[in-house]
Amino acid sequence: MSIPDWSETNGDVVLRDRMADMKRTITLYDTTLRNITSLAEVDHITTDELLQIYDSIDELGIYYIEGGWPGSNPKDKSFFKLVGKTYQSNNQITA
């Protein structure tokens, strides 16, 4: 998108097109892990499988990854413990 150059009628003020110089950032917040752990149908999912899903989301470059609620069940608690100790990435794990 481009904004054309323009000047006021007296010529004192000129607006330049600066859109090309601007960097835009979109920050995504993923809730896949939270949604999976809250579904009764996937009660059998293991912590290792959650970590594999986390890796896949991380590889996509998602900045915020919601891992569930660590106080709600032992599986979420285990996931948060492991992800905090094991993984060094550019994202933020959230609850």
N, C-alpha and C positions, 0 to 999 in steps of 0.2 A: 504494500500500500504506500502511496506517495502523496505527500502534501506539496502542492506547487509553491514556488517562491512568490511572494507578494510584497508590496510596499504600501504604506498609507499614502494618502493623497499628497501630503507635504514632503514625502520622500525621506523622512527622518528615521523611520523604523522599517527594517527589512526582516522578514521571517524566512529562514532558510529551511530547506528540507533536511531534517536531521534523522529521519526514520532509518536510513541506512546505517547510521552510527549507533543506533540503540540496540541493546541486546535484550531479548525477551526470555524470561524463564518461566517454565510451567512446572510446578511441583505437584507430583501425584502422591496420593495416599491410598495404599492398597489394603483392603479388608478381607482378602481371600482366606487367610489363615483363621481369622476370627470367625468368619462365616462357616468354615469347615468344622471347626471344633464345637460350634453351637448346634450343629445338625445331628439329630438322633440317628439318622440313617448312616452316618459315617463314624459311629461310636468306636469302631474297630481300628481306626487309623492310628498308626504308631508315631512316636516322637521322631523316629528316623525319617518317616515319610513326611512329617511336617517340616523337618529340616531340609529335605529334598525340594519341597515346594518353595520354601524360603529361598533356597539357592536359585531356583528358577526365576523367582520374582526379582531377586537381587541382580541377576544377570541382565534383566530388562532395563535396569537403571532406575527403578522406582525408589524414591528417596525415603518415604515413610511407609513402613510395613507394620501393620497392626497384627500382633501375634496372638491375640486373644486376651483372656483375663487370667493372670497367673494365680489368683486366689480361688478360682472357680472349680478347678479340678487338678488332680495330680499330673495329668498329661501336660496341661498348659504350664504348670509350675516347672516341670522338667524341661520343657521346650525353652522357656525363658532362661533357665539356669545354663543350659547347654549353649544357646545362641550367644549369651553374654560372655562366656568363657572361650568359645571356640572361634567365633567369627569376627574378622576385622574387615569391615566393608565401608562403603561411603554412605550407607543408608542409616536411618534411625529406626530402631525397633520400638514400637509403642504398644501400650496396653489399653 
